[in-house]
Amino acid sequence: MYPPVRQWFNQHFRDAQYEHLLAELHRHFPGALDFRVAETPIFIEESFWEQLETAGNEIVNIITHPQFLQQMEAAIPERYRLPGEPPHPAFLQIDFALVKNDESGTIEPRLIELQGFPTLYCFQHLLGQTYQHVYQLPDTFTYLVPPFTAQTYLQALREIILGKHAPENVVLLDLFPHRQKTRIDFYCTQHHFGVTPVCFTEIHHQNGRLYYQRKGQRIPIHRIYSRIIFDEVEARGISVPHFWKTPLEVEWIGHPNWYFKLSKYALPFIQNPCCPRTYFLSDISSTTIELEKFVLKPLFSFAGSGVQLDLTPATLQAIGDPHHYILQEKVQYAPLIQTPAGAAKVECRLMYLWKDHPQLATSLVRLSRGKMMGVDFNRSRQWVGSTIAFRVPTA
């Protein structure tokens, strides 16, 4: 989005560089990259990055208000509610679509989604470093948000994920982690911090304590780095472990309650110029709303699963449980990134670490030239997919 750098990058790009980029990612974790990485990062000039940060800060101020948090309690299904919830999530993500203002012609962020659930924090670090190395980007182009450096970013992640525990007593918990498309991030996390990816179907419970098996030994679990997506658990018809609601001698990082509380459920409660109109499906009638202007989204799905763009009254009437869906006003993603394959639309995820306070650390960006932004919807195209933002100083 910073034209001089974009032109420079496109002019100097060679297919061999992209092949080198992918080879480097696969070299670190062979066979683990299971989604499309874009040929290019995006380059954001400082003035627009400040605009993104300001929008993010406004959302943070809203969602950290005690009254707002009290409203979010209803988001947690009772069957999944766990004791031991900390006063705030350890991770926070805010997804913005980048659009063009019809009147001023300026580029503006529009809130698309919230997550109080960890995303690809270790992989994005690897991806940023690899882009910088392979494309020989200047050191002044930064994918980490100051004051974070590579060293302090990893140290902050280490402190959040491990706490005061030995790595062998901390597990990265997911459903069938070695089959997940995001498993490369799991292996990055294991590489840096020594935590083992474990399936929650393999956890053992005894007398309020949890254990996992490693090399034939039963290892006690003191801390859980939770990556569980409950929509997937339910879709597979897998029962929640019997110990789930039992008081446990274990700490959660990425506590599951926050998965529900900071999610699409929160969007109808947010009043801000950058937030499109959003309603619970249960609160709206198809006869009182212009359906062509809205998209239907399940509350707790990820990666675009279950999203419906072209709505009719019959579509809404067929929904069995309207309390589990939102209607969100469509936004027109602007084709901002000029590439050899055509202009690409942008969705930028701001990624925060939350130890004492929410601190913006880095980003995750999706590029698309299709209707949907998710990486799975862009596998067959070029110059689209998952990437990262570099902040570029301007003269």
N, C-alpha and C positions, 0 to 999 in steps of 0.2 A: 504494500500500500504506500510505500515510499518510492515514487517512480524512478528516481535516479539509480537506486540500488537494484530495483527490480529489472531495469533495463540492463544494468551491468551483469546481473546474475544470468539472465536469459541469453545474453550475447556470449558469455563464457562457458555456459553449460555444455557438457558433453555426456553422451549416454554412458560412456565408460566410467564417469564419476558416479553416476547413480548405481551402476553395477558394483562399483567399489564400496559405496555406502552400504548396500544390502549385504555384500560379502563381509564387511566388518561387523555388522549386527549379527549375522549368522555365525561368524567366527567366535564371538563371545558365547553364544548360546545356540549351538547347532540345532536346527529344526524347530526352534521354539517361536519364531516369528510367524504368527498365523493371521495377520491382518496386513492390509496394504499400507505401506509407508510412502508418502508423497515424495516426488522428485525434489521438492523444494521446501525449505522453511518459508515463513512469511517474515517480512521486514516492516516493523512499525516505527514510525518516527516518534520522538519523545513526546511531542504535544498530544498525539492521539493516544499514546500509551497512558499519559496522565489522565486523559478523558476516561479511558477504560478503568483505571484505578479508582477514579472518583466515583464512577457508577458502581463499582464493586463495593467501595466503602459505604455508599448509601444503602446498599442491600444489607451489608453486614450490620449497620446500625439498626435497621428495621428488625432483622431476625434475632438480634441479641437483646431486644427489649423484653423485659419480664412478661408483659401482657401478651406479646406475640408468642413467646415460648409456652405460656399456659394454654393458648389455643391449640398448639401443636400436639398436646398430650393425646387428643382424640385420634391422632393419626396411627397410633400403635395398636395393631390388632392384639386382643388379649392373649391369644394363643402364642404370640411371639414376645410379649412384654417380659423383659428381664429385670431382675434387681441389680443394684450396683451401678446405676447409670451415673456417669460423671456430670458435672454442671455444664459442660460444653463438649462438642465433638473435638477429636484430635485433628480431624481433617475436614476441610470445607472446600467445595468447588462451586463456582458460579459460571454458568454457560451463557454467553452472549452471542446472538446473531448480529452480524454487521450489516446494516441497512443504509440506504441513501435517503436522506430527508427530501421529500418531493419539493418543498418550498425553497430551502436554502441550498440544496445540493450537497450538503455536508454528510460525512459518514458518521453514523451514530450506533451505539450498542442497544440491543433489545434483549431483555432477559428471557431465556428459553427454559432453563432448568436450574435447580439447586441440588446439591448432594452433600449430606453430612456423612460421607462414606468414602474411604480412600480410593483413589484412582491410581494411575500408573506413575507414582512418584519416583520410583527408581529408574524405570525405563525411560521416562522423559529426560532424566539427567543423562543417561547413556546416549539417547538420540541427539540431544543438543550438542554434546561433546563430539559425536560422530559427524554431524553436519559441519561443525566448525573445523574439524580436522580435515575431512575429505575435500570440502570446498574451499579450504584455506580462507575462511572468513576472518576479518580483522578482530583483534582482541577487544576492540571497542564495541563490537556487536555482542550483546549479552542476552542469553536465554534465561539466566537467573536474575531475580529482582534484587538490586542492592538493598541492604548490605550483604546479601548472601553471596558467598563464593563457593566453588566446588567443595572445598574442605568444610566450610561452615554449614552448607546445606546438608551434606551427608551426616555431619555430626548432629545437627538438629533432628534429622530423621532417626538416627540411631537412638538418641535420647527418648524420643517419642515412642518408638516401636519397642525397644528393649526395656525402658524404664531402668530399674535397678537390678534386673535379672540377668542371669547367664543366658546366652543365646540358645543353648539346648533346652531351656525351660520355657522358651517362647515359640509358639507355632503360628504360622500363617494358615488360617482356617478358611477353607472353601469347600464347595461340593465338587468332587473329582478334580482337584486342582491341576493335575497333569493333562487334563483334556480341555482346559479352558483356553479360549483364544487369547486371553491376556496372560498366559502362563509365563511369557518371557519376562514380565514384570516380577512375577513370583521368584524366578530364578535370579534376576538382578538383586532382589531383596535378600535372597539367601546368600548370594555372593558377597554382598557388602556387610551383612549383619549376622549371618550364620543361622537364621531362623529356617525351620523346615516347613515346607508346604504339606499340610495334612488335610485329608478329607474328614468332614465331621462325622461321617458314618463309621470312621475307624477310631474314634475317641472312646476310651474306656473310663467308666465312672465307678468310684468306690469311696464310700464314706465322705462324700462332699469334695473329693479330689478328682482331678482329671489326669489321664495318662495317654501317651501314644507309644507305639512301638517303633524302635529304630535299631536296626542291626540285631534283632533278637532280644533287645533289652526294653523294659518298660520304663519310660522316661516321664517324670511328673511334669505337668503343665502349670506354670505359675502365671502366665500372661498369654492372651490370645489377640493376635492381629487379625481382625475379622474382615474377610473379603466376601462373605456370603451374600448372594443375591437371592432374596426369598421368592421372587417371582419364578426363578428357575427351579427352586426346590419344589414349589407347588406344581409347576408345569410337569415335572417328572414324577409327581405323585409320591414323593419321598416324605416319610413322616419325620417330624422334628424329634431329635433324640429325647428319650424319656427324662433325662436329667436337665433338660433345657431350663425349666422354671424352678429347679431346685437351687437353694442357696449354695454357692460354690466358693471354695477357697481359690479363686482365680481372678485376675484383673483382665478387663477387656480394653483393648485399644482399637478405636473404631467400634464403640459399643453399639450393638444392633438396634437399640432404641432410636439412636440418631439416624440410622438408615431410613426410618420411617418419618421422623419428625422434620428433617430438612430434606425435602423431596418435592416432587410435583404437587404433593398435598398442600405445601405452603403457598403455592403461587396465587390462589384466589385471595389470600389474605394480604398480599403485598400491593400497596398503593404507591406507585412511583412512575414518573414519566417514561422510564425505560422499560416498564413492565406492560406487555400487551394485556388486553382484557382477558381474564381467565375466570371460569365458573366451574363449580362442580356440576356434573351432568344431572345429578339429582335435584339441583336447584333451578333448572332452566327448562323451558318448554321449546320444542322444535318449531312451534307456531309463533314464538315471540322473538326468534333470533334468526339472523341471516346465515344459514348454515354454510353457504359457500365461502364465508369469511372466516371460518373456524376449522380447527383440526381437533380430532378426538384422540386423547392419549390415556392409556391405563396409568393409574397412579404410581405403581411400583415396578414398572418394566424398565429395561435398559436397552441401549443400542438400537432404539427405534422399534423394538418389538411391540406389535399390537397397535401401532399408530395408524390412523386412517385419515386420509387427506380430503377425499371427495365424499361429502356427507349428504345423506338424504334423511327425511323423517323415518323411513323404514330402517335405516342404519341404527338410529338411536333407539327405536322401539325394540330392536333385536337384542339390545344390551340387557343381560340378565340382572346385573347389579350396578345401577347407575352411580351409586356412592363410590365406586372404585374407579371412576373416570373423571377427567376434566375436559372441558372445551376451552381451547386456547386460541385467541385471535391469531390468524396467520400473519406472518411477517414476510416481507419480500426481501430475501437475501440479495444483496447487491453483488453483481459479478465484478469483484474488485481485483483479483490477482490475475494479471495478464501472463499467460503461459503460451508456449508453442502449440499447445493443443486447444487453446481457447481460454476465455476468462472463467475463473473459478470463484464460487461463493465460499464464504468464510463463517465458521463458528469457532469462537475463541473461548476456551475454558480457563478461567483464572483459578489457580491452585494455591490454597492457603494451608499453612501449618499453624496449629493452634495449641501452643503450650501455655503461655500466660495470657496471650491475646491473639486474635487472628492476624497472621503475618503473610502477606502475599509473597510467594516464593518463585513460581514459574508458571508455565502455561501448557496447555494441550490444545492443538488446533486441528479442526477437520476442514478439508477442502473438498468441494463437490461441484459437479456440473449437472447433476440430476435433480430429481424432485426431493430426495431425502439426503440428509447430511451424514448419516452413519457410515462408517467404513465398509460395512457389509454390503451397502447399496452401491458401492463405487469400485468394486473389485475389478471389473472389466475395462475400466477407463485408465487413461494416463494423466499424470499431473494432478491427481486427486489422492485423497486418503488422509492418514494420520500424520501430523507434523507438529511443529513447535514454532513459537514466535520469538524472533530476535528483536530486541529494542535497539534502534539505530540512532546514534547522536546526530543532530542536525547542526549545520554551521550557524 
